[in-house]
Amino acid sequence: MQTDVCGIMVYVGETGTLRGTLELLGEARILAAKLGDLRGGDDPGVGAVLCGCRVEEKARELSRFADRVYLCDSPLFSVYHPGRYATVLSSLARKYRPEIMLFPACRSGQELAATVAARLGTGLAAHAVGLDIDPRGRLVQLVATFGDGVLGEILCPVNRPQMATVPPGLFAPATPRAVPGGIVHEQAPDDECDGIVVTAVEEKNGAAGRLEDAPLVLAGGCGLRDEGNWRALEELGALLHAPVCCTRPVLDAGWQRDEERMIGISGAAVAPAVYLALGISGSTHHTVGMERSGYVIAVNNDPGAPLLGMADLAVVGDAAAVVREMLRILSGEKESRTGSDPPGP
Ligand SMILES: Cc1cc2nc3c(=O)[nH]c(=O)nc-3n(C[C@H](O)[C@H](O)[C@H](O)COP(=O)(O)OP(=O)(O)OC[C@H]3O[C@@H](n4cnc5c(N)ncnc54)[C@H](O)[C@@H]3O)c2cc1C
C-alpha cells in the first residue's frame, strides 16, 4: 500500500474495535482485495480513521485489522463534535484521496457521512445493506428501495470518494492481520466549531442498558391498533425488563416517542436471544434490523404476513389480546410472588 494514498477509508470514531467497526473493516478488506484482483494485484489498502483523546491504545488494537490507522488524538476530541470531526475526515479524504469511504450507520456516522459528502461534493448511499465491486472497479451499494423486498443498486460513477453508511450486523468481522498495520499521527484541525458548542454528552438509556445487549426485545407495529394497546405493551416491557421497540409508522404516530427504539434500516439493529413482534407486517425495511435475533416470535392476525413466515413461532391472532393476556398472567404471578414473600425484618 502506498503511503500517500488510501484506497478504502473507514471511519471508526472513538469506538476502537467494537464489533460494528470490525465488520466494516472486514468488508473493506474484501472490497480492497477485489479491487486488487482487477488491477493485477495492486491492492489499494484499507485505512481506519480514529479520532479521540488519549486513544493510542485503541489505535494499536485497531492496527491489527487495518493496513493503516490515521490517528487524530487530541483533547479537542474528548467529546464528539460534528463540525470538528467532519473537518478531520474531509481533510484526510483530500490528503489521501480514497476511492471509497465507509461509515457505520450509527447517529454520528450518519451525520458525519452526510456532512463530509457535502463538503467533498460527492454522493452518499445511506444504509447500504450490501457492497460489491463491479467489473469496472466501481462500488456497488445495495439499498432497500421503496418497493418492499426490492434492493436497488447505487453507483457513484464520476465523483470520488464513493461513500456509504452501513448498519451493523451485516458483515463478518475482520480477522487480525499477521503483522499489525502502521499508525499515522494526523494533526488535529484548528478549533473550528461551525458555531456549535458541545457542552456535555449524556448517554441515553444508560441506566436501562444498551438496546443491543438486551436478551429480550418486545416490538410493536400498527397491528396494535391504538395508543392504549401500546401503553399496555410498555407495561409488559416494564414487567419483563425488556426494551419496547417499534416500526416506523408507530414512531410517526407518536405512540413510541423515542426514535432510538425504531428497529430497521433507518433505525437500530438488534440481535436479542428472543424478539417478540406484535402486529408487525415484516417489511424488509424493518427486518434488516432484527433478522439476527435468535428466536423470533411473531403475532399477526394475517396468516400471510411476511414476518410470520420468518418467525420460529408464528401466532395467528390479535396482538393486543396477546399483550393483555401476558400482562394478566405475569402481573398475577408477580402479585402471588409478592404475597408469598416472607415478611421483612
Ligand atoms: C426509505 C424507507 C425506510 C424505512 N425504514 C424503516 C425502518 O427503519 N423501520 C421500519 O420499521 N420501517 C421502515 N420503513 C417503513 C416500512 O417500509 C414499513 O412500512 C413498516 O415497517 C410497516 O410497519 P408495520 O409493520 O407496523 O405496519 P403495517 O405494514 O401496516 O403492518 C401492520 C401489520 O399488523 C397486522 N395486524 C393488523 N391488525 C392486527 C391485529 N389486530 N393483531 C395482529 N396483527 C394485526 C397486519 O396484518 C399487518 O401485517 C421505511 C420505509 C421507507 C420507504
The ligand as an SDF file (V2000), in Angstrom:
LIG
                    3D

 53 58  0  0  0  0  0  0  0  0999 V2000
  -36.7880    4.5130    2.9020 C   0  0  0  0  0  0  0  0  0  0  0  0
  -37.6430    3.8180    3.9190 C   0  0  0  0  0  0  0  0  0  0  0  0
  -37.0740    3.4800    5.1270 C   0  0  0  0  0  0  0  0  0  0  0  0
  -37.8430    2.8180    6.0990 C   0  0  0  0  0  0  0  0  0  0  0  0
  -37.2320    2.4710    7.2760 N   0  0  0  0  0  0  0  0  0  0  0  0
  -37.9410    1.7670    8.1730 C   0  0  0  0  0  0  0  0  0  0  0  0
  -37.3260    1.2910    9.3920 C   0  0  0  0  0  0  0  0  0  0  0  0
  -36.1490    1.5410    9.6830 O   0  0  0  0  0  0  0  0  0  0  0  0
  -38.0650    0.5570   10.2510 N   0  0  0  0  0  0  0  0  0  0  0  0
  -39.3840    0.2380    9.9950 C   0  0  0  0  0  0  0  0  0  0  0  0
  -39.9940   -0.4500   10.8260 O   0  0  0  0  0  0  0  0  0  0  0  0
  -39.9790    0.6690    8.8670 N   0  0  0  0  0  0  0  0  0  0  0  0
  -39.3060    1.4180    7.9620 C   0  0  0  0  0  0  0  0  0  0  0  0
  -39.9310    1.8400    6.8250 N   0  0  0  0  0  0  0  0  0  0  0  0
  -41.3770    1.5500    6.6810 C   0  0  0  0  0  0  0  0  0  0  0  0
  -41.6090    0.1080    6.2110 C   0  0  0  0  0  0  0  0  0  0  0  0
  -41.4720    0.0200    4.8070 O   0  0  0  0  0  0  0  0  0  0  0  0
  -42.9960   -0.4050    6.6060 C   0  0  0  0  0  0  0  0  0  0  0  0
  -43.9830    0.4780    6.1100 O   0  0  0  0  0  0  0  0  0  0  0  0
  -43.1730   -0.5380    8.1180 C   0  0  0  0  0  0  0  0  0  0  0  0
  -42.1340   -1.3060    8.6770 O   0  0  0  0  0  0  0  0  0  0  0  0
  -44.5060   -1.2260    8.4150 C   0  0  0  0  0  0  0  0  0  0  0  0
  -44.7870   -1.1250    9.7810 O   0  0  0  0  0  0  0  0  0  0  0  0
  -45.8830   -2.0570   10.4670 P   0  0  0  0  0  0  0  0  0  0  0  0
  -45.4980   -3.4730   10.2650 O   0  0  0  0  0  0  0  0  0  0  0  0
  -46.0660   -1.5470   11.8500 O   0  0  0  0  0  0  0  0  0  0  0  0
  -47.2190   -1.6630    9.6820 O   0  0  0  0  0  0  0  0  0  0  0  0
  -48.0090   -2.4070    8.5330 P   0  0  0  0  0  0  0  0  0  0  0  0
  -47.1400   -2.7210    7.3810 O   0  0  0  0  0  0  0  0  0  0  0  0
  -49.2280   -1.5870    8.3100 O   0  0  0  0  0  0  0  0  0  0  0  0
  -48.4160   -3.7930    9.1780 O   0  0  0  0  0  0  0  0  0  0  0  0
  -49.3100   -3.9600   10.2390 C   0  0  0  0  0  0  0  0  0  0  0  0
  -49.4570   -5.4520   10.4420 C   0  0  0  0  0  0  0  0  0  0  0  0
  -50.3250   -5.6700   11.5330 O   0  0  0  0  0  0  0  0  0  0  0  0
  -51.1930   -6.7240   11.2340 C   0  0  0  0  0  0  0  0  0  0  0  0
  -52.4110   -6.5520   12.0310 N   0  0  0  0  0  0  0  0  0  0  0  0
  -53.4620   -5.7240   11.8180 C   0  0  0  0  0  0  0  0  0  0  0  0
  -54.3600   -5.8470   12.8150 N   0  0  0  0  0  0  0  0  0  0  0  0
  -53.8340   -6.7500   13.6890 C   0  0  0  0  0  0  0  0  0  0  0  0
  -54.2770   -7.2850   14.9060 C   0  0  0  0  0  0  0  0  0  0  0  0
  -55.4360   -6.9160   15.4450 N   0  0  0  0  0  0  0  0  0  0  0  0
  -53.4920   -8.1850   15.5370 N   0  0  0  0  0  0  0  0  0  0  0  0
  -52.3140   -8.6010   14.9890 C   0  0  0  0  0  0  0  0  0  0  0  0
  -51.8450   -8.1130   13.8140 N   0  0  0  0  0  0  0  0  0  0  0  0
  -52.5930   -7.2050   13.1860 C   0  0  0  0  0  0  0  0  0  0  0  0
  -51.4390   -6.6310    9.7470 C   0  0  0  0  0  0  0  0  0  0  0  0
  -51.8330   -7.9010    9.2390 O   0  0  0  0  0  0  0  0  0  0  0  0
  -50.0770   -6.1960    9.2580 C   0  0  0  0  0  0  0  0  0  0  0  0
  -49.2640   -7.3260    8.9400 O   0  0  0  0  0  0  0  0  0  0  0  0
  -39.2010    2.5030    5.8460 C   0  0  0  0  0  0  0  0  0  0  0  0
  -39.7650    2.8640    4.6300 C   0  0  0  0  0  0  0  0  0  0  0  0
  -39.0100    3.5240    3.6740 C   0  0  0  0  0  0  0  0  0  0  0  0
  -39.6470    3.8850    2.3780 C   0  0  0  0  0  0  0  0  0  0  0  0
  1  2  1  0
  2  3  1  0
  2 52  2  0
  3  4  2  0
  4  5  1  0
  4 50  1  0
  5  6  2  0
  6  7  1  0
  6 13  1  0
  7  8  2  0
  7  9  1  0
  9 10  1  0
 10 11  2  0
 10 12  1  0
 12 13  2  0
 13 14  1  0
 14 15  1  0
 14 50  1  0
 15 16  1  0
 16 17  1  0
 16 18  1  0
 18 19  1  0
 18 20  1  0
 20 21  1  0
 20 22  1  0
 22 23  1  0
 23 24  1  0
 24 25  2  0
 24 26  1  0
 24 27  1  0
 27 28  1  0
 28 29  2  0
 28 30  1  0
 28 31  1  0
 31 32  1  0
 32 33  1  0
 33 34  1  0
 33 48  1  0
 34 35  1  0
 35 36  1  0
 35 46  1  0
 36 37  1  0
 36 45  1  0
 37 38  2  0
 38 39  1  0
 39 40  1  0
 39 45  2  0
 40 41  1  0
 40 42  2  0
 42 43  1  0
 43 44  2  0
 44 45  1  0
 46 47  1  0
 46 48  1  0
 48 49  1  0
 50 51  2  0
 51 52  1  0
 52 53  1  0
M  END
$$$$
